[in-house]
């Protein structure tokens, strides 16, 4: 990754906005939509700032002054001097999908966002809110963290009770808690990859990478594929021991003809 994507809580926080006109108005709407309070450059409580100035020299000078005060600065249309960039956003509050290109092309980010918009139902936000409200009941049903994660993974899987791409009602989570099967136990799955190209991953393999607790792999499995796994999944080079560790373990192998 060239940048670390994070979500910043701006509710009730001061955010410096320098500039005027359409560029500044767009950033003002974004800040206020996130609950932030737009203030001028003289404010000393803010920690991040947006510079929306058309003139090149003036924009750079303003950004340098703000950076010298320790602020993180976004400069509209000048990604090379930005400390952070703002993504294209798919909003299903509290679910947010952010699409960024590191400033390479805002148009590309917008095109990707528009396609994702057509995939995510409007019921996704209420579903996430209902799951959050049911957190205590979910913990009571599955006290162990690994077991709870596997139960949720099964619920969120394609066609599952909680499938994010499905249509849901206010009773969806309650019905899932009542009817959910016990999660799959410890498993070791060996996967013969089609190639070293991550675009060749099957949908099933991609889903398992997102669920696995342990990833065992041959030395020649590229990082581009391993990076599709959960960030907190434990990576092991080499074949898995027997018995394998608890939870879901994958063993990834490339075809013999590779290379």
Steps between C-alpha positions, in 0.01 A plus 500: 500500500615854428268642767337377821121533473343613827165640609528815710229603747438872434180539700521827693865554400646809339635459146685782325371586154697755298362635172170588338299421189378161377803301617469631854122455500541132408743443788275693738210269417722194554627625838155599625346174375749320727404721795808724490506876562668713234733766643754739351878464497538697822341222708746316725278209608478333160723206409419464130451757225376532145646753256271578207683778315532515121825699488797260513741717700235613746378144555852371567581788733182443702566125519860554615388738776244250628742207483756701697243518780474120503169463314426229247404680180299416189557731203227473239622375159863481616552144627879533492493737800209340688552329836173317434246470221123469518339197335185457298240386754213253492286594799279242666547641850642354716660305213736707287689378195790727408667476158836671468765517230763692698409808299580328169150547358192633674301404191601137532406497870160649410438239229579217742278657767209525258522129421518405867194719567294272277610190695428605858134506612358782708428247777874453562524789748205388714640145496834622639320704766293196602813284528664762721192512723504121528868481599427385856266225380755387241768477770263305721423254220869455404722597797830403335643759262609255230166318510313831485703614200430177313127529576496853361703394196241232427219751543663755271588246229324520164146374551538505879247653739711817526627517141582875463386491137161352585177673594423516870221587741510636856471138624796363302755497784255362757401223258866419435575473872206264541573279199876519444681169485805446713812621319730257323771360724875491445584442135803475274433564132764452232456728200675444168520852359433543129799732456709765672259768376256615773243574228474123448378434855162331505221658699519210746876544553461875542230443763710244687799737501278755668395250768814298577681526833825343368646518150762236413662543160779390272792741478410602143144612579522876430420774751228627265298188584593484870387861539146392414484325838380663822761741634503318835528150350827330599726420203725191495740410221495126439257213548272496805571269794265220587281561680461852364439797730146572615250689289512512121842435345581521128794345317566686173696334222587615150476262202814300424534676164537838672816674387 
